[in-house]
């Protein structure tokens, strides 16, 4: 296909060129009705480009097929059979994939336990039974790695009637699973593999990045273009190949969840990013990889800062690593990642992608250059000097790996929607959680509805909050009380 085209962007330019006007939503009428104080901050262009997708950008029957053509170009660019655009983020896309594969399956779905909270939300919405695949655990670093093909094989042997498998790769830290090995395990049973590759939109466009899920044999792959690409927040694409997942069913499941008022700007940015990657992606990503290498080597010179790379790879660890995710262990400084992130934001006006009790993460982009990289280096040097005067962080009670594996007692949907009550933390052990509890970022649930709470996880969450951990989803974000099944 002619990858120099950008049907959605061209249609939006034509909309303005033709001086179209709609007696339809949006009510701001391309900014005419927006408050001047809003325009002073946002500008007029976002409002000019905020038009209806159907009966606006395209006609009421979508005869221009702008979206359909853009999706075809995306699939062609990355070698997938089909691509679907979403303006509701990968949180919607992965739910649609789960429902398409396992929505009517009695045997449930094999799900990696290190999945994002959006996957747990999909289990609650759909009523699908999770058949958990435990991640591999590094006790020394208190760090989980994606499951291995052998673990997925064992999960299939335990649950042969499951409809398919779902794993996350890359993780928010850039660590990657052996997708090819896992896909082979699934396909031997003629079962599909879904990969939540939200952090991997850039992977198809450079050979020195980890293998893209479609190239590794996945059946459905979900990517968030706003994370590692150049799309707006909420821009997501899910790709499909092979014949193990019905494309019509997948599209219908997405339609059930999708907004009926998609943002044209999100669509157009996806379209334009695809063209940019096809035409210039290799050179842009090569420069990003080189810059990440420079940044890694310079950060490693800071005393007591460990830039993680080899520690994340190996037979009992991750299969591959996206080195543009620069993960730093700061435990050697005697301070926490929470303290580092807060100090960098307050004193250097820099925000980092992730922080926890001992790590901070700098997510690189092809938009970065030596100036932005050196700004981070300077800030990290300033932080390290200041950190000598930090108060020691409150200790966190870190559970052993076996204590993190909570017993699943009932379906997430049953626990979430059934009768519930709040109980104090001191009385919560042994009760069945009716909520998910997700230290954020990276957004991997420590507790899923339907799991039986234990003292180790409760102590971990309570001490984590005291040390700076954020819990955005439970009823009590302080972890002093827990919502449990009545």
C-alpha positions as a Markdown table, in Angstrom:
| # | Residue | x | y | z |
|---|---|---|---|---|
| 1 | Unk | 0.0 | 0.0 | 0.0 |
| 2 | Unk | 1.0 | 3.6 | -0.5 |
| 3 | Unk | 2.3 | 4.4 | 3.0 |
| 4 | Unk | 2.7 | 8.1 | 2.2 |
| 5 | Unk | -1.1 | 8.5 | 2.6 |
| 6 | Unk | -2.7 | 9.6 | 5.8 |
| 7 | Unk | -6.5 | 9.4 | 5.1 |
| 8 | Unk | -7.7 | 10.8 | 8.4 |
| 9 | Unk | -5.3 | 13.7 | 8.5 |
| 10 | Unk | -6.1 | 14.5 | 4.9 |
| 11 | Unk | -9.8 | 14.4 | 5.6 |
| 12 | Unk | -9.4 | 16.7 | 8.5 |
| 13 | Unk | -7.4 | 19.2 | 6.3 |
| 14 | Unk | -10.2 | 18.9 | 3.7 |
| 15 | Unk | -12.8 | 19.6 | 6.4 |
| 16 | Unk | -11.2 | 22.9 | 7.1 |
| 17 | Unk | -10.5 | 23.7 | 3.5 |
| 18 | Unk | -14.1 | 23.2 | 2.6 |
| 19 | Unk | -15.3 | 25.4 | 5.5 |
| 20 | Unk | -17.7 | 22.8 | 6.8 |
| 21 | Unk | -20.0 | 23.7 | 9.7 |
| 22 | Unk | -22.2 | 21.3 | 11.6 |
| 23 | Unk | -25.4 | 21.8 | 13.5 |
| 24 | Unk | -24.4 | 18.7 | 15.5 |
| 25 | Unk | -22.1 | 18.0 | 18.5 |
| 26 | Unk | -19.6 | 19.2 | 19.6 |
| 27 | Unk | -21.5 | 22.1 | 21.1 |
| 28 | Unk | -18.4 | 24.4 | 21.2 |
| 29 | Unk | -18.7 | 24.7 | 17.4 |
| 30 | Unk | -15.0 | 24.5 | 16.6 |
| 31 | Unk | -14.2 | 26.8 | 19.5 |
| 32 | Unk | -16.7 | 29.5 | 18.8 |
| 33 | Unk | -18.4 | 28.8 | 22.1 |
| 34 | Unk | -15.4 | 28.0 | 24.2 |
| 35 | Unk | -14.6 | 30.3 | 27.2 |
| 36 | Unk | -11.8 | 32.7 | 26.3 |
| 37 | Unk | -10.1 | 31.7 | 29.5 |
| 38 | Unk | -10.0 | 28.1 | 28.2 |
| 39 | Unk | -8.8 | 29.2 | 24.8 |
| 40 | Unk | -6.0 | 31.2 | 26.5 |
| 41 | Unk | -4.6 | 27.9 | 27.9 |
| 42 | Unk | -5.6 | 25.3 | 25.3 |
| 43 | Unk | -5.5 | 27.5 | 22.1 |
| 44 | Unk | -8.1 | 27.3 | 19.3 |
| 45 | Unk | -6.6 | 24.5 | 17.3 |
| 46 | Unk | -7.8 | 21.6 | 19.5 |
| 47 | Unk | -11.3 | 22.9 | 19.2 |
| 48 | Unk | -11.1 | 23.4 | 15.5 |
| 49 | Unk | -10.0 | 19.8 | 15.1 |
| 50 | Unk | -12.6 | 18.3 | 17.5 |
| 51 | Unk | -15.3 | 17.3 | 15.0 |
| 52 | Unk | -17.6 | 14.4 | 14.6 |
| 53 | Unk | -16.1 | 11.3 | 13.0 |
| 54 | Unk | -19.3 | 10.3 | 11.3 |
| 55 | Unk | -21.6 | 13.0 | 9.9 |
| 56 | Unk | -18.8 | 15.4 | 10.2 |
| 57 | Unk | -15.3 | 14.3 | 9.1 |
| 58 | Unk | -17.0 | 11.6 | 7.0 |
| 59 | Unk | -20.6 | 11.6 | 5.8 |
| 60 | Unk | -23.4 | 9.9 | 7.7 |
| 61 | Unk | -22.7 | 6.5 | 6.0 |
| 62 | Unk | -18.9 | 6.8 | 6.3 |
| 63 | Unk | -18.6 | 6.5 | 2.5 |
| 64 | Unk | -15.2 | 8.2 | 2.5 |
| 65 | Unk | -13.9 | 5.2 | 4.5 |
| 66 | Unk | -11.2 | 7.4 | 6.1 |
| 67 | Unk | -11.0 | 5.3 | 9.3 |
| 68 | Unk | -11.1 | 2.0 | 7.4 |
| 69 | Unk | -8.4 | 3.0 | 5.1 |
| 70 | Unk | -6.2 | 4.3 | 7.9 |
| 71 | Unk | -6.6 | 1.0 | 9.7 |
| 72 | Unk | -5.7 | -1.0 | 6.6 |
| 73 | Unk | -2.5 | 1.1 | 6.2 |
| 74 | Unk | -1.6 | 0.5 | 9.8 |
| 75 | Unk | -2.0 | -3.3 | 9.4 |
| 76 | Unk | 0.0 | -3.2 | 6.2 |
| 77 | Unk | 2.8 | -1.1 | 7.9 |
| 78 | Unk | 3.4 | -3.7 | 10.6 |
| 79 | Unk | 2.5 | -6.9 | 8.8 |
| 80 | Unk | -0.8 | -7.7 | 10.7 |
| 81 | Unk | -3.9 | -9.1 | 9.0 |
| 82 | Unk | -6.1 | -6.5 | 10.6 |
| 83 | Unk | -5.8 | -3.4 | 12.8 |
| 84 | Unk | -8.5 | -1.6 | 14.8 |
| 85 | Unk | -8.1 | 1.9 | 16.2 |
| 86 | Unk | -9.3 | 2.8 | 19.7 |
| 87 | Unk | -9.7 | 6.2 | 21.3 |
| 88 | Unk | -10.3 | 4.6 | 24.7 |
| 89 | Unk | -6.8 | 3.4 | 25.3 |
| 90 | Unk | -5.4 | -0.1 | 25.5 |
| 91 | Unk | -7.6 | -0.6 | 28.6 |
| 92 | Unk | -10.5 | -0.9 | 26.1 |
| 93 | Unk | -8.6 | -2.8 | 23.5 |
| 94 | Unk | -7.5 | -5.6 | 25.8 |
| 95 | Unk | -11.0 | -6.0 | 27.3 |
| 96 | Unk | -12.3 | -6.4 | 23.7 |
| 97 | Unk | -9.7 | -9.1 | 23.0 |
| 98 | Unk | -10.5 | -10.9 | 26.3 |
| 99 | Unk | -14.2 | -11.0 | 25.5 |
| 100 | Unk | -13.7 | -12.1 | 21.9 |
| 101 | Unk | -11.6 | -15.0 | 23.0 |
| 102 | Unk | -13.2 | -16.1 | 26.2 |
| 103 | Unk | -16.5 | -14.3 | 26.6 |
| 104 | Unk | -18.5 | -17.5 | 26.5 |
| 105 | Unk | -15.8 | -20.0 | 27.6 |
| 106 | Unk | -16.5 | -22.1 | 30.7 |
| 107 | Unk | -12.8 | -23.0 | 31.0 |
| 108 | Unk | -11.8 | -19.4 | 31.5 |
| 109 | Unk | -8.6 | -17.7 | 30.3 |
| 110 | Unk | -5.0 | -18.2 | 31.2 |
| 111 | Unk | -3.9 | -14.8 | 32.5 |
| 112 | Unk | -0.4 | -13.7 | 33.7 |
| 113 | Unk | -0.7 | -12.6 | 37.3 |
| 114 | Unk | 1.5 | -9.5 | 36.6 |
| 115 | Unk | -1.2 | -8.1 | 34.3 |
| 116 | Unk | -2.3 | -4.5 | 34.3 |
| 117 | Unk | -5.4 | -3.5 | 36.3 |
| 118 | Unk | -7.3 | -3.0 | 33.0 |
| 119 | Unk | -7.2 | -6.7 | 32.5 |
| 120 | Unk | -8.6 | -7.3 | 36.0 |
| 121 | Unk | -11.4 | -4.8 | 35.0 |
| 122 | Unk | -12.0 | -7.0 | 32.0 |
| 123 | Unk | -12.4 | -10.0 | 34.2 |
| 124 | Unk | -14.9 | -8.1 | 36.3 |
| 125 | Unk | -17.0 | -6.9 | 33.4 |
| 126 | Unk | -17.0 | -10.1 | 31.5 |
| 127 | Unk | -17.3 | -12.7 | 34.2 |
| 128 | Unk | -14.4 | -14.6 | 32.6 |
| 129 | Unk | -12.7 | -16.9 | 35.1 |
| 130 | Unk | -9.0 | -16.2 | 35.4 |
| 131 | Unk | -6.6 | -19.1 | 35.4 |
| 132 | Unk | -3.6 | -17.4 | 36.8 |
| 133 | Unk | 0.0 | -17.9 | 35.5 |
| 134 | Unk | 2.4 | -16.8 | 38.2 |
| 135 | Unk | 5.3 | -14.5 | 37.1 |
| 136 | Unk | 8.9 | -15.4 | 37.9 |
| 137 | Unk | 10.0 | -13.7 | 41.1 |
| 138 | Unk | 13.4 | -12.1 | 41.9 |
| 139 | Unk | 13.4 | -12.0 | 45.7 |
| 140 | Unk | 16.7 | -10.1 | 45.9 |
| 141 | Unk | 15.3 | -7.1 | 43.9 |
| 142 | Unk | 11.6 | -7.7 | 44.8 |
| 143 | Unk | 10.9 | -7.7 | 41.1 |
| 144 | Unk | 8.6 | -9.9 | 38.9 |
| 145 | Unk | 9.5 | -11.2 | 35.5 |
| 146 | Unk | 7.1 | -12.4 | 32.8 |
| 147 | Unk | 6.2 | -16.0 | 32.8 |
| 148 | Unk | 8.2 | -18.5 | 30.8 |
| 149 | Unk | 6.9 | -20.9 | 28.1 |
| 150 | Unk | 7.3 | -23.7 | 30.6 |
| 151 | Unk | 5.0 | -21.9 | 33.1 |
| 152 | Unk | 2.4 | -21.4 | 30.3 |
| 153 | Unk | 2.7 | -25.0 | 29.4 |
| 154 | Unk | 2.1 | -26.0 | 33.0 |
| 155 | Unk | -0.9 | -23.7 | 33.1 |
| 156 | Unk | -2.4 | -25.4 | 30.0 |
| 157 | Unk | -1.9 | -28.8 | 31.5 |
| 158 | Unk | -3.7 | -27.7 | 34.6 |
| 159 | Unk | -6.5 | -25.9 | 32.7 |
| 160 | Unk | -6.7 | -27.6 | 29.2 |
| 161 | Unk | -10.2 | -26.2 | 28.6 |
| 162 | Unk | -9.2 | -22.5 | 28.8 |
| 163 | Unk | -10.1 | -20.5 | 25.8 |
| 164 | Unk | -6.7 | -18.9 | 25.3 |
| 165 | Unk | -3.8 | -17.2 | 27.1 |
| 166 | Unk | -3.0 | -13.5 | 27.8 |
| 167 | Unk | 0.4 | -12.2 | 28.8 |
| 168 | Unk | 1.9 | -8.7 | 29.2 |
| 169 | Unk | 5.1 | -8.0 | 27.3 |
| 170 | Unk | 7.0 | -5.6 | 27.5 |
| 171 | Unk | 6.3 | -4.9 | 31.2 |
| 172 | Unk | 6.2 | -1.3 | 32.3 |
| 173 | Unk | 9.9 | -1.8 | 33.1 |
| 174 | Unk | 10.8 | -2.8 | 29.5 |
| 175 | Unk | 11.3 | -6.5 | 30.4 |
| 176 | Unk | 10.0 | -8.9 | 27.8 |
| 177 | Unk | 8.6 | -12.5 | 27.7 |
| 178 | Unk | 9.7 | -15.2 | 25.3 |
| 179 | Unk | 6.6 | -14.6 | 23.1 |
| 180 | Unk | 7.6 | -16.9 | 20.3 |
| 181 | Unk | 8.0 | -19.8 | 22.8 |
| 182 | Unk | 4.7 | -19.0 | 24.5 |
| 183 | Unk | 2.9 | -18.7 | 21.2 |
| 184 | Unk | 4.2 | -22.1 | 20.1 |
| 185 | Unk | 2.9 | -23.6 | 23.4 |
| 186 | Unk | -0.5 | -22.1 | 22.8 |
| 187 | Unk | -0.7 | -23.0 | 19.1 |
| 188 | Unk | 0.2 | -26.7 | 19.8 |
| 189 | Unk | -3.3 | -26.7 | 21.4 |
| 190 | Unk | -4.8 | -24.6 | 18.7 |
| 191 | Unk | -5.5 | -21.9 | 21.3 |
| 192 | Unk | -4.9 | -18.1 | 20.7 |
| 193 | Unk | -2.4 | -15.9 | 22.5 |
| 194 | Unk | -3.3 | -12.3 | 23.4 |
| 195 | Unk | -0.3 | -10.0 | 24.2 |
| 196 | Unk | -0.9 | -6.8 | 26.0 |
| 197 | Unk | 2.0 | -4.9 | 24.4 |
| 198 | Unk | 0.9 | -1.5 | 25.5 |
| 199 | Unk | 4.5 | -0.5 | 26.0 |
| 200 | Unk | 5.6 | -1.8 | 22.6 |
| 201 | Unk | 4.1 | 0.3 | 19.8 |
| 202 | Unk | 7.6 | 1.1 | 18.5 |
| 203 | Unk | 8.9 | -2.5 | 18.4 |
| 204 | Unk | 8.0 | -3.2 | 14.7 |
| 205 | Unk | 10.1 | -0.4 | 13.4 |
| 206 | Unk | 13.7 | -1.3 | 14.5 |
| 207 | Unk | 15.5 | -4.7 | 14.6 |
| 208 | Unk | 17.5 | -3.8 | 17.7 |
| 209 | Unk | 14.4 | -3.6 | 19.8 |
| 210 | Unk | 12.7 | -6.7 | 21.3 |
| 211 | Unk | 10.7 | -8.8 | 18.8 |
| 212 | Unk | 7.2 | -7.4 | 18.2 |
| 213 | Unk | 4.4 | -9.8 | 19.3 |
| 214 | Unk | 3.0 | -10.3 | 15.8 |
| 215 | Unk | 6.4 | -11.3 | 14.4 |
| 216 | Unk | 6.7 | -13.7 | 17.4 |
| 217 | Unk | 3.4 | -15.4 | 16.5 |
| 218 | Unk | 0.9 | -13.8 | 18.8 |
| 219 | Unk | -2.7 | -13.8 | 17.5 |
| 220 | Unk | -3.9 | -10.5 | 19.0 |
| 221 | Unk | -1.5 | -7.7 | 20.0 |
| 222 | Unk | -2.6 | -4.5 | 21.8 |
| 223 | Unk | -0.4 | -1.4 | 21.7 |
| 224 | Unk | -0.7 | 2.1 | 23.3 |
| 225 | Unk | 0.7 | 4.6 | 20.8 |
| 226 | Unk | 0.7 | 7.3 | 23.3 |
| 227 | Unk | 3.2 | 5.4 | 25.5 |
| 228 | Unk | 6.2 | 4.7 | 23.2 |
| 229 | Unk | 5.0 | 6.4 | 20.0 |
| 230 | Unk | 3.7 | 9.9 | 19.2 |
| 231 | Unk | -0.1 | 9.6 | 19.5 |
| 232 | Unk | -2.4 | 11.4 | 21.9 |
| 233 | Unk | -3.2 | 9.9 | 25.3 |
| 234 | Unk | -5.9 | 7.2 | 24.8 |
| 235 | Unk | -4.7 | 6.3 | 21.3 |
| 236 | Unk | -4.5 | 2.5 | 21.0 |
| 237 | Unk | -4.4 | -0.1 | 18.2 |
| 238 | Unk | -5.1 | -3.7 | 18.4 |
| 239 | Unk | -3.7 | -6.0 | 15.7 |
| 240 | Unk | -5.0 | -9.4 | 14.6 |
| 241 | Unk | -3.5 | -12.2 | 12.6 |
| 242 | Unk | -4.3 | -15.8 | 11.8 |
| 243 | Unk | -7.6 | -17.7 | 12.1 |
| 244 | Unk | -7.8 | -18.4 | 15.8 |
| 245 | Unk | -9.7 | -15.2 | 16.7 |
| 246 | Unk | -12.8 | -14.2 | 14.7 |
| 247 | Unk | -12.2 | -10.6 | 13.4 |
| 248 | Unk | -15.9 | -9.9 | 13.2 |
| 249 | Unk | -16.4 | -11.0 | 16.8 |
| 250 | Unk | -13.4 | -9.0 | 17.9 |
| 251 | Unk | -14.8 | -5.9 | 16.2 |
| 252 | Unk | -18.2 | -6.5 | 17.7 |
| 253 | Unk | -16.7 | -6.7 | 21.2 |
| 254 | Unk | -14.8 | -3.5 | 20.7 |
| 255 | Unk | -18.0 | -1.8 | 19.5 |
| 256 | Unk | -19.8 | -2.9 | 22.7 |
| 257 | Unk | -17.1 | -1.0 | 24.8 |
| 258 | Unk | -16.2 | 1.8 | 22.5 |
| 259 | Unk | -17.5 | 5.3 | 22.8 |
| 260 | Unk | -19.9 | 6.4 | 20.1 |
| 261 | Unk | -18.2 | 9.8 | 20.1 |
| 262 | Unk | -14.6 | 9.0 | 19.2 |
| 263 | Unk | -12.1 | 11.8 | 19.2 |
| 264 | Unk | -11.0 | 12.5 | 15.6 |
| 265 | Unk | -7.7 | 14.1 | 16.9 |
| 266 | Unk | -6.8 | 10.8 | 18.5 |
| 267 | Unk | -7.6 | 8.9 | 15.3 |
| 268 | Unk | -5.7 | 11.4 | 13.1 |
| 269 | Unk | -2.6 | 11.2 | 15.4 |
| 270 | Unk | -2.5 | 7.4 | 15.1 |
| 271 | Unk | -2.7 | 7.8 | 11.3 |
| 272 | Unk | 0.1 | 10.3 | 11.2 |
| 273 | Unk | 2.4 | 8.4 | 13.5 |
| 274 | Unk | 2.1 | 5.3 | 11.4 |
| 275 | Unk | 3.2 | 7.3 | 8.3 |
| 276 | Unk | 6.1 | 8.8 | 10.3 |
| 277 | Unk | 7.3 | 5.4 | 11.5 |
| 278 | Unk | 7.2 | 3.9 | 8.0 |
| 279 | Unk | 9.1 | 6.8 | 6.5 |
| 280 | Unk | 11.5 | 7.8 | 9.3 |
| 281 | Unk | 11.0 | 5.3 | 12.2 |
| 282 | Unk | 14.2 | 3.3 | 11.7 |
| 283 | Unk | 16.5 | 6.4 | 11.9 |
| 284 | Unk | 14.5 | 8.0 | 14.7 |
| 285 | Unk | 14.6 | 4.8 | 16.8 |
| 286 | Unk | 18.3 | 4.2 | 16.0 |
| 287 | Unk | 19.0 | 7.7 | 17.5 |
| 288 | Unk | 16.8 | 6.9 | 20.5 |
| 289 | Unk | 18.6 | 3.7 | 21.2 |
| 290 | Unk | 22.0 | 5.4 | 20.9 |
| 291 | Unk | 20.8 | 8.2 | 23.3 |
| 292 | Unk | 19.5 | 5.6 | 25.8 |
| 293 | Unk | 22.9 | 3.9 | 25.7 |
| 294 | Unk | 24.7 | 7.3 | 26.4 |
| 295 | Unk | 22.2 | 8.0 | 29.2 |
| 296 | Unk | 22.7 | 4.6 | 30.8 |
| 297 | Unk | 26.4 | 4.8 | 30.8 |
| 298 | Unk | 26.4 | 8.3 | 32.3 |
| 299 | Unk | 23.8 | 7.5 | 35.0 |
| 300 | Unk | 25.8 | 4.5 | 36.0 |
| 301 | Unk | 28.6 | 6.9 | 37.0 |
| 302 | Unk | 26.5 | 8.3 | 39.8 |
| 303 | Unk | 27.5 | 6.8 | 43.1 |
| 304 | Unk | 25.2 | 4.1 | 44.5 |
| 305 | Unk | 22.9 | 4.2 | 41.5 |
| 306 | Unk | 22.5 | 0.9 | 39.7 |
| 307 | Unk | 21.3 | 1.1 | 36.1 |
| 308 | Unk | 19.5 | -2.3 | 35.7 |
| 309 | Unk | 20.2 | -4.3 | 32.5 |
| 310 | Unk | 22.0 | -7.6 | 32.9 |
| 311 | Unk | 20.2 | -8.1 | 36.2 |
| 312 | Unk | 16.9 | -8.3 | 34.3 |
| 313 | Unk | 17.9 | -10.9 | 31.8 |
| 314 | Unk | 18.6 | -14.6 | 32.0 |
| 315 | Unk | 17.2 | -18.1 | 32.0 |
| 316 | Unk | 15.2 | -17.5 | 35.2 |
| 317 | Unk | 14.5 | -13.8 | 34.4 |
| 318 | Unk | 13.2 | -11.9 | 31.4 |
| 319 | Unk | 13.9 | -13.0 | 27.8 |
| 320 | Unk | 14.7 | -9.5 | 26.4 |
| 321 | Unk | 14.8 | -5.9 | 27.4 |
| 322 | Unk | 13.8 | -2.6 | 25.8 |
| 323 | Unk | 16.8 | -0.5 | 26.7 |
| 324 | Unk | 14.9 | 2.7 | 26.1 |
| 325 | Unk | 13.3 | 2.1 | 29.5 |
| 326 | Unk | 16.0 | 3.2 | 31.8 |
| 327 | Unk | 15.4 | 1.6 | 35.2 |
| 328 | Unk | 17.6 | 2.7 | 38.1 |
| 329 | Unk | 17.9 | 1.0 | 41.5 |
| 330 | Unk | 18.6 | 3.7 | 44.1 |
| 331 | Unk | 18.5 | 1.5 | 47.2 |
| 332 | Unk | 22.2 | 1.8 | 47.6 |
| 333 | Unk | 21.8 | 5.5 | 48.4 |
| 334 | Unk | 19.7 | 4.7 | 51.5 |
| 335 | Unk | 16.7 | 6.5 | 50.0 |
| 336 | Unk | 13.6 | 5.3 | 48.2 |
| 337 | Unk | 12.4 | 5.7 | 44.7 |
| 338 | Unk | 9.4 | 7.6 | 46.0 |
| 339 | Unk | 11.7 | 10.2 | 47.6 |
| 340 | Unk | 13.8 | 10.5 | 44.5 |
| 341 | Unk | 10.8 | 11.0 | 42.2 |
| 342 | Unk | 9.2 | 13.6 | 44.6 |
| 343 | Unk | 12.5 | 15.5 | 44.9 |
| 344 | Unk | 13.1 | 15.6 | 41.1 |
| 345 | Unk | 9.6 | 16.9 | 40.5 |
| 346 | Unk | 9.8 | 19.6 | 43.2 |
| 347 | Unk | 13.3 | 20.8 | 42.6 |
| 348 | Unk | 14.1 | 20.1 | 39.0 |
| 349 | Unk | 10.6 | 20.1 | 37.4 |
| 350 | Unk | 11.1 | 16.6 | 36.0 |
| 351 | Unk | 8.6 | 13.8 | 36.2 |
| 352 | Unk | 9.6 | 10.1 | 36.0 |
| 353 | Unk | 7.6 | 7.3 | 34.5 |
| 354 | Unk | 7.6 | 5.1 | 37.6 |
| 355 | Unk | 8.9 | 5.0 | 41.1 |
| 356 | Unk | 8.7 | 2.4 | 43.9 |
| 357 | Unk | 10.4 | 1.6 | 47.2 |
| 358 | Unk | 13.8 | 1.2 | 45.5 |
| 359 | Unk | 13.6 | 2.2 | 41.8 |
| 360 | Unk | 12.9 | 5.0 | 39.4 |
| 361 | Unk | 12.3 | 4.7 | 35.7 |
| 362 | Unk | 13.1 | 7.2 | 32.9 |
| 363 | Unk | 11.1 | 6.3 | 29.8 |
| 364 | Unk | 13.0 | 7.6 | 26.7 |
| 365 | Unk | 11.3 | 8.7 | 23.5 |
| 366 | Unk | 12.5 | 9.3 | 20.0 |
| 367 | Unk | 11.6 | 12.9 | 20.7 |
| 368 | Unk | 14.4 | 13.1 | 23.3 |
| 369 | Unk | 17.8 | 14.5 | 22.4 |
| 370 | Unk | 21.1 | 15.3 | 24.1 |
| 371 | Unk | 19.6 | 18.4 | 25.7 |
| 372 | Unk | 16.8 | 16.5 | 27.4 |
| 373 | Unk | 19.1 | 13.6 | 28.3 |
| 374 | Unk | 21.6 | 16.0 | 29.9 |
| 375 | Unk | 18.9 | 17.7 | 31.8 |
| 376 | Unk | 18.1 | 14.4 | 33.4 |
| 377 | Unk | 21.7 | 13.7 | 34.1 |
| 378 | Unk | 22.2 | 17.1 | 35.7 |
| 379 | Unk | 19.0 | 16.6 | 37.8 |
| 380 | Unk | 20.1 | 13.2 | 38.9 |
| 381 | Unk | 23.5 | 14.6 | 40.0 |
| 382 | Unk | 21.8 | 17.3 | 42.0 |
| 383 | Unk | 19.4 | 14.7 | 43.6 |
| 384 | Unk | 22.3 | 12.5 | 44.6 |
| 385 | Unk | 24.1 | 15.3 | 46.4 |
| 386 | Unk | 20.9 | 16.3 | 48.1 |
| 387 | Unk | 20.0 | 12.7 | 49.1 |
| 388 | Unk | 22.8 | 12.5 | 51.6 |
| 389 | Unk | 20.6 | 14.7 | 53.9 |
| 390 | Unk | 17.4 | 12.8 | 53.3 |
| 391 | Unk | 15.7 | 11.2 | 56.2 |
| 392 | Unk | 15.8 | 7.4 | 55.9 |
| 393 | Unk | 12.5 | 6.2 | 54.2 |
| 394 | Unk | 10.0 | 4.3 | 56.3 |
| 395 | Unk | 10.5 | 0.6 | 55.9 |
| 396 | Unk | 8.2 | -1.5 | 53.8 |
| 397 | Unk | 7.2 | -5.0 | 54.8 |
| 398 | Unk | 8.0 | -6.9 | 51.6 |
| 399 | Unk | 6.3 | -10.3 | 51.3 |
| 400 | Unk | 8.0 | -13.4 | 50.3 |
| 401 | Unk | 7.0 | -14.7 | 46.8 |
| 402 | Unk | 4.7 | -17.4 | 48.1 |
| 403 | Unk | 3.0 | -14.8 | 50.3 |
| 404 | Unk | 2.1 | -12.7 | 47.3 |
| 405 | Unk | 0.3 | -15.6 | 45.6 |
| 406 | Unk | -3.2 | -15.0 | 47.2 |
| 407 | Unk | -5.7 | -17.8 | 47.0 |
| 408 | Unk | -8.5 | -17.2 | 44.5 |
| 409 | Unk | -11.8 | -18.1 | 46.2 |
| 410 | Unk | -14.4 | -16.8 | 43.7 |
| 411 | Unk | -14.8 | -15.0 | 40.4 |
| 412 | Unk | -13.6 | -11.4 | 40.4 |
| 413 | Unk | -17.1 | -10.4 | 39.1 |
| 414 | Unk | -18.9 | -12.2 | 41.9 |
| 415 | Unk | -16.7 | -10.6 | 44.6 |
| 416 | Unk | -16.9 | -7.1 | 43.1 |
| 417 | Unk | -20.7 | -6.9 | 42.5 |
| 418 | Unk | -21.9 | -9.0 | 45.5 |
| 419 | Unk | -22.7 | -7.7 | 49.0 |
| 420 | Unk | -19.6 | -6.1 | 50.6 |
| 421 | Unk | -18.5 | -4.5 | 53.8 |
| 422 | Unk | -15.6 | -2.5 | 55.1 |
| 423 | Unk | -13.4 | -4.0 | 57.8 |
| 424 | Unk | -10.3 | -2.6 | 59.5 |
| 425 | Unk | -6.9 | -3.9 | 58.3 |
| 426 | Unk | -6.5 | -5.7 | 61.6 |
| 427 | Unk | -9.5 | -7.9 | 60.8 |
| 428 | Unk | -9.0 | -8.2 | 57.0 |
| 429 | Unk | -6.7 | -11.3 | 56.9 |
| 430 | Unk | -8.7 | -14.3 | 55.8 |
| 431 | Unk | -11.5 | -12.3 | 54.2 |
| 432 | Unk | -12.2 | -12.2 | 50.5 |
| 433 | Unk | -11.4 | -9.0 | 48.8 |
| 434 | Unk | -14.2 | -7.2 | 46.9 |
| 435 | Unk | -11.9 | -4.7 | 45.3 |
| 436 | Unk | -8.6 | -4.6 | 43.4 |
| 437 | Unk | -5.7 | -2.9 | 45.1 |
| 438 | Unk | -3.1 | -1.6 | 42.7 |
| 439 | Unk | 0.2 | 0.2 | 43.6 |
| 440 | Unk | 0.4 | 2.7 | 40.9 |
| 441 | Unk | 2.5 | 3.0 | 38.7 |
| 442 | Unk | 3.1 | 0.5 | 37.3 |
| 443 | Unk | -0.5 | -0.6 | 37.8 |
| 444 | Unk | -0.2 | -4.3 | 38.5 |
| 445 | Unk | -2.7 | -5.4 | 41.1 |
| 446 | Unk | -1.4 | -6.7 | 44.4 |
| 447 | Unk | -5.0 | -7.8 | 45.2 |
| 448 | Unk | -7.7 | -8.9 | 42.8 |
| 449 | Unk | -11.4 | -9.2 | 43.8 |
| 450 | Unk | -12.1 | -12.8 | 44.8 |
| 451 | Unk | -8.7 | -13.4 | 46.4 |
| 452 | Unk | -8.3 | -14.1 | 50.1 |
| 453 | Unk | -6.3 | -11.4 | 51.9 |
| 454 | Unk | -3.4 | -12.4 | 54.1 |
| 455 | Unk | -1.4 | -10.6 | 56.7 |
| 456 | Unk | 1.7 | -10.3 | 54.6 |
| 457 | Unk | 0.0 | -8.5 | 51.7 |
| 458 | Unk | -1.9 | -6.3 | 54.1 |
| 459 | Unk | 1.3 | -5.3 | 55.9 |
| 460 | Unk | 3.0 | -4.7 | 52.6 |
| 461 | Unk | 0.2 | -2.3 | 51.4 |
| 462 | Unk | 0.0 | -0.4 | 54.8 |
| 463 | Unk | 3.7 | 0.0 | 55.1 |
| 464 | Unk | 3.9 | 0.9 | 51.4 |
| 465 | Unk | 1.4 | 3.8 | 51.8 |
| 466 | Unk | 3.4 | 5.1 | 54.8 |
| 467 | Unk | 6.6 | 5.0 | 52.6 |
| 468 | Unk | 5.0 | 6.9 | 49.7 |
| 469 | Unk | 3.1 | 4.2 | 47.7 |
| 470 | Unk | -0.1 | 5.4 | 45.8 |
| 471 | Unk | -3.2 | 3.2 | 45.9 |
| 472 | Unk | -5.7 | 4.9 | 43.6 |
| 473 | Unk | -8.4 | 2.2 | 43.3 |
| 474 | Unk | -9.5 | 0.8 | 46.8 |
| 475 | Unk | -12.3 | 2.4 | 48.8 |
| 476 | Unk | -9.7 | 3.5 | 51.4 |
| 477 | Unk | -6.5 | 4.6 | 49.7 |
| 478 | Unk | -4.7 | 4.6 | 53.1 |
| 479 | Unk | -5.1 | 0.8 | 53.5 |
| 480 | Unk | -6.5 | 1.2 | 57.0 |
| 481 | Unk | -9.7 | -0.4 | 55.9 |
| 482 | Unk | -10.5 | -3.0 | 53.2 |
| 483 | Unk | -13.6 | -3.7 | 51.2 |
| 484 | Unk | -14.4 | -7.4 | 51.5 |
| 485 | Unk | -17.2 | -9.8 | 50.6 |
| 486 | Unk | -19.9 | -9.6 | 53.2 |
